[in-house]
Amino acid sequence: QVQMVESGGGLVQAGGSLRLSCAASGRTFSDYTMGWFRQAPGKEREFVGFINWSSGSTYCADSVKGRFTISRGNAKNSVYLQMNGLKPEDTAVYYCAVRSPNRPGSVTTTTSYDYWGQGTQVTVSS
């Protein structure tokens, strides 16, 4: 089993910044992909971005590209989601998830991930 814990959410004004952290513990993999998703009230869970742990390669959705950055954390099996230029439409619960190597499916879909955190609320006021 893998436990995922997100932290760093909160209330911020439009144009502000937040940094979310995600830490994985328990059974971990030598190579894995960690994704960030978000879910606003009444909407489906939406892909935000991912990072491949071994290569460090990242990708963010068009809706956040240029504003959000994903990076590896200082601690092993941890990643950050740096969010700048926040907009009210970024308000959502943010989740991190991990998928094992060779897991089929696109990294942009929720069904392609094995373990999920409980989420952290991000609220952006206008």
Secondary structure, DSSP 8 states (H G I E B T S, - for coil): -EEEEEE--EEEETT--EEEEEEEEES--SS-EEEEEEE-TTS--EEEEEEETTT--EEE-TTTTTTEEEEE-SSTTEEEEEE-S--GGG-EEEEEEEE-TT--S-TTSGGG-SEE---EEEEEE-
